[in-house]
Amino acid sequence: MARAIFRHSLQQGYAQQRTQVRNLLEAAGFERIGTSSYEADEIPRAAVIQTLRQVFDVLDALPDGVVDHVWIYFDQPDPDAPDPN
């Protein structure tokens, strides 16, 4: 399992694409944590990769200059770390 955070910013006028991105992320288990910001605390690594591919397909179809930024944070717990409980 992994933790992932996704944040993006698009120029005005692309509400349909924002909705597509939101729907893809939420369907994968991400929760909205702020404006165009989503987090999944425990998600399979493969699901993160598959979802991001779908999101980037949406973003890639936009004209140049529409995407202001994309920010992704992804980590996986160290399998050798001692259990804190």
Residue frames as a rotation matrix with the C-alpha (Angstrom) as fourth column:
MET 1
0.581 0.814 0.000 0.00
0.814 -0.581 0.000 0.00
0.000 0.000 -1.000 0.00
ALA 2
-0.577 -0.751 0.321 1.06
0.770 -0.631 -0.093 3.57
0.272 0.194 0.943 -0.60
ARG 3
0.212 0.571 -0.793 0.12
0.577 -0.728 -0.370 7.14
-0.789 -0.378 -0.484 0.13
ALA 4
-0.529 -0.344 0.776 -0.36
0.843 -0.320 0.433 9.57
0.100 0.883 0.459 -2.73
ILE 5
0.097 0.514 -0.852 -1.25
0.350 -0.819 -0.454 13.23
-0.932 -0.254 -0.260 -3.08
PHE 6
-0.390 -0.128 0.912 -2.19
0.920 -0.097 0.379 14.82
0.040 0.987 0.156 -6.39
ARG 7
0.156 0.388 -0.908 -2.57
0.332 -0.887 -0.322 18.57
-0.930 -0.252 -0.267 -7.01
HIS 8
-0.460 -0.294 0.838 -3.14
0.886 -0.087 0.456 20.35
-0.061 0.952 0.301 -10.28
SER 9
-0.091 0.416 -0.905 -4.08
0.112 -0.898 -0.425 23.75
-0.989 -0.140 0.035 -11.64
LEU 10
-0.311 0.095 0.946 -5.73
0.943 0.157 0.294 24.49
-0.120 0.983 -0.139 -14.97
GLN 11
-0.999 0.032 0.039 -6.50
-0.020 -0.965 0.261 27.79
0.046 0.260 0.964 -16.68
GLN 12
-0.392 0.918 -0.062 -10.11
-0.367 -0.218 -0.904 29.04
-0.844 -0.331 0.422 -16.46
GLY 13
0.063 0.578 -0.814 -12.65
-0.977 -0.130 -0.168 27.53
-0.202 0.806 0.556 -18.83
TYR 14
-0.432 -0.283 -0.856 -11.84
-0.541 0.841 -0.006 23.83
0.722 0.461 -0.516 -18.49
ALA 15
-0.159 0.475 0.866 -14.46
-0.967 0.102 -0.233 22.72
-0.199 -0.874 0.443 -15.96
GLN 16
0.802 0.488 -0.343 -15.24
-0.565 0.806 -0.174 19.51
0.192 0.334 0.923 -17.87
GLN 17
0.199 -0.820 -0.537 -11.61
-0.053 0.538 -0.841 18.37
0.979 0.195 0.064 -17.65
ARG 18
-0.585 -0.332 0.740 -11.42
-0.714 -0.221 -0.664 19.31
0.384 -0.917 -0.107 -13.95
THR 19
0.312 0.807 0.501 -14.48
-0.918 0.392 -0.060 17.14
-0.244 -0.441 0.863 -13.39
GLN 20
0.738 -0.108 -0.666 -12.96
-0.282 0.848 -0.450 14.27
0.613 0.519 0.595 -15.37
VAL 21
-0.352 -0.934 -0.057 -9.78
-0.235 0.147 -0.961 14.43
0.906 -0.325 -0.271 -13.25
ARG 22
-0.433 0.254 0.865 -11.81
-0.901 -0.141 -0.410 14.60
0.018 -0.957 0.290 -10.02
ASN 23
0.635 0.773 0.009 -13.97
-0.772 0.635 -0.031 11.64
-0.030 0.013 0.999 -11.04
LEU 24
0.439 -0.560 -0.703 -10.93
-0.142 0.729 -0.670 9.51
0.887 0.394 0.240 -11.95
LEU 25
-0.609 -0.740 0.286 -9.17
-0.361 -0.062 -0.930 10.28
0.706 -0.670 -0.229 -8.67
GLU 26
-0.256 0.585 0.770 -12.25
-0.956 -0.034 -0.292 9.77
-0.145 -0.810 0.568 -6.50
ALA 27
0.728 0.521 -0.446 -13.10
-0.614 0.785 -0.086 6.50
0.306 0.336 0.891 -8.26
ALA 28
0.129 -0.793 -0.596 -9.61
0.013 0.602 -0.798 5.26
0.992 0.095 0.088 -7.34
GLY 29
0.424 0.105 -0.899 -10.08
0.828 0.357 0.432 6.13
0.367 -0.928 0.064 -3.66
PHE 30
-0.745 -0.644 0.176 -8.61
0.541 -0.737 -0.406 9.62
0.391 -0.207 0.897 -3.49
GLU 31
0.309 0.803 -0.510 -10.38
0.938 -0.346 0.024 12.15
-0.157 -0.486 -0.860 -1.28
ARG 32
0.282 -0.150 0.948 -10.52
0.403 -0.878 -0.259 15.86
0.871 0.455 -0.187 -1.98
ILE 33
0.088 -0.347 -0.934 -8.40
0.991 -0.060 0.116 17.75
-0.096 -0.936 0.339 0.57
GLY 34
-0.196 -0.136 -0.971 -8.52
0.165 -0.981 0.104 21.21
-0.967 -0.140 0.215 -1.00
THR 35
0.607 0.417 -0.677 -8.91
-0.510 -0.449 -0.734 23.05
-0.610 0.790 -0.060 -4.27
SER 36
0.721 -0.254 -0.644 -7.82
-0.537 0.382 -0.752 20.61
0.437 0.889 0.139 -6.99
SER 37
-0.459 -0.856 0.240 -5.96
-0.816 0.298 -0.496 18.60
0.353 -0.424 -0.834 -4.31
TYR 38
0.693 0.675 -0.255 -6.60
-0.570 0.729 0.380 14.93
0.442 -0.117 0.889 -3.57
GLU 39
-0.405 -0.821 0.402 -5.06
-0.907 0.305 -0.291 12.38
0.116 -0.482 -0.868 -1.21
ALA 40
0.669 0.467 -0.578 -5.21
-0.331 0.884 0.331 8.61
0.666 -0.030 0.746 -0.81
ASP 41
0.331 -0.535 0.777 -3.75
-0.935 -0.076 0.346 7.33
-0.126 -0.841 -0.526 2.46
GLU 42
-0.395 -0.417 0.819 -3.70
-0.311 0.899 0.309 3.65
-0.865 -0.132 -0.485 1.63
ILE 43
0.702 0.542 -0.461 -3.88
-0.587 0.074 -0.806 2.74
-0.403 0.837 0.370 -2.02
PRO 44
0.538 -0.531 0.655 -2.19
0.527 0.818 0.230 -0.04
-0.658 0.221 0.720 -3.98
ARG 45
-0.314 -0.786 -0.533 0.83
-0.058 -0.545 0.837 1.23
-0.948 0.294 0.125 -5.91
ALA 46
-0.793 0.035 0.609 -0.56
0.579 0.356 0.734 -0.20
-0.191 0.934 -0.302 -9.15
ALA 47
0.268 0.962 0.060 -3.81
0.957 -0.258 -0.134 1.74
-0.114 0.093 -0.989 -8.65
VAL 48
0.332 -0.244 -0.911 -1.87
0.129 -0.945 0.300 4.99
-0.934 -0.218 -0.283 -8.24
ILE 49
-0.709 -0.701 -0.075 0.04
-0.015 -0.092 0.996 4.38
-0.705 0.707 0.054 -11.46
GLN 50
-0.550 0.577 0.604 -3.06
0.835 0.388 0.390 3.35
-0.009 0.719 -0.695 -13.42
THR 51
0.487 0.783 -0.387 -5.05
0.789 -0.584 -0.190 6.35
-0.374 -0.213 -0.902 -12.17
LEU 52
0.083 -0.532 -0.843 -2.26
-0.044 -0.847 0.530 8.80
-0.996 -0.007 -0.093 -12.93
ARG 53
-0.847 -0.336 0.412 -2.00
0.354 0.223 0.908 7.43
-0.398 0.915 -0.070 -16.47
GLN 54
-0.074 0.914 0.399 -5.70
0.993 0.029 0.117 8.11
0.096 0.404 -0.910 -16.96
VAL 55
0.579 0.240 -0.779 -5.41
0.469 -0.880 0.077 11.59
-0.667 -0.410 -0.622 -15.46
PHE 56
-0.347 -0.799 -0.491 -2.44
-0.066 -0.501 0.863 12.43
-0.936 0.332 0.121 -17.66
ASP 57
-0.624 0.242 0.743 -4.39
0.775 0.317 0.547 11.26
-0.104 0.917 -0.385 -20.72
VAL 58
0.525 0.848 -0.067 -7.01
0.844 -0.529 -0.083 13.91
-0.106 -0.013 -0.994 -19.85
LEU 59
0.501 -0.379 -0.778 -4.37
0.100 -0.868 0.487 16.58
-0.859 -0.322 -0.397 -19.24
ASP 60
-0.559 -0.789 0.256 -2.35
0.301 0.095 0.949 15.66
-0.773 0.607 0.184 -22.34
ALA 61
-0.196 0.579 0.792 -5.40
0.981 0.122 0.153 16.29
-0.008 0.806 -0.592 -24.53
LEU 62
0.668 0.439 -0.601 -5.54
0.508 -0.859 -0.063 19.95
-0.544 -0.264 -0.797 -23.43
PRO 63
0.771 -0.400 0.496 -3.95
0.272 -0.498 -0.824 22.72
0.576 0.770 -0.275 -25.48
ASP 64
-0.244 -0.939 -0.244 -0.47
0.812 -0.061 -0.580 23.91
0.529 -0.340 0.777 -24.50
GLY 65
-0.794 -0.217 0.568 -0.51
-0.048 -0.909 -0.415 26.39
0.606 -0.357 0.711 -21.65
VAL 66
0.242 0.961 0.138 -3.76
-0.350 -0.046 0.935 25.20
0.905 -0.274 0.325 -20.04
VAL 67
0.681 -0.077 -0.728 -2.05
0.608 0.613 0.504 23.16
0.408 -0.786 0.464 -17.32
ASP 68
0.688 -0.430 0.585 -0.42
-0.545 -0.838 0.024 25.58
0.480 -0.335 -0.811 -14.86
HIS 69
-0.445 -0.854 0.270 1.09
-0.860 0.323 -0.395 22.86
0.251 -0.408 -0.878 -12.70
VAL 70
0.675 0.478 -0.563 0.85
-0.227 0.860 0.457 19.25
0.702 -0.181 0.689 -11.60
TRP 71
-0.292 -0.712 0.639 2.25
-0.896 -0.029 -0.443 18.17
0.334 -0.702 -0.629 -8.26
ILE 72
0.634 0.436 -0.638 2.44
-0.239 0.896 0.374 14.53
0.735 -0.085 0.673 -7.17
TYR 73
-0.275 -0.657 0.702 3.66
-0.957 0.116 -0.266 13.09
0.093 -0.745 -0.660 -3.89
PHE 74
0.690 0.420 -0.590 3.96
-0.414 0.897 0.155 9.33
0.594 0.137 0.793 -3.57
ASP 75
-0.376 -0.843 0.385 5.53
-0.893 0.220 -0.392 7.17
0.246 -0.491 -0.836 -0.90
GLN 76
0.483 0.417 -0.770 5.49
-0.171 0.907 0.384 3.60
0.859 -0.054 0.510 0.25
PRO 77
0.749 -0.219 0.625 6.24
-0.645 -0.027 0.764 2.42
-0.151 -0.975 -0.161 3.76
ASP 78
-0.295 -0.911 -0.287 9.55
-0.879 0.377 -0.293 0.67
0.375 0.166 -0.912 4.24
PRO 79
0.554 0.588 -0.590 8.66
-0.363 0.808 0.465 -3.03
0.750 -0.043 0.661 4.48
ASP 80
-0.060 -0.679 -0.732 11.61
0.550 0.589 -0.592 -3.56
0.833 -0.438 0.338 6.85
ALA 81
-0.517 -0.097 0.851 10.61
-0.473 -0.796 -0.378 -0.80
0.714 -0.598 0.365 9.26
PRO 82
-0.923 0.205 -0.325 9.45
0.380 0.607 -0.698 -1.96
0.054 -0.768 -0.638 12.69
ASP 83
-0.052 0.984 0.172 5.71
0.601 -0.107 0.792 -1.79
0.798 0.144 -0.585 13.33
PRO 84
-0.678 -0.257 0.689 5.10
-0.254 -0.797 -0.548 1.29
0.690 -0.546 0.475 15.52
ASN 85
0.377 0.861 0.342 2.19
-0.713 0.035 0.700 -0.43
0.591 -0.508 0.627 17.26
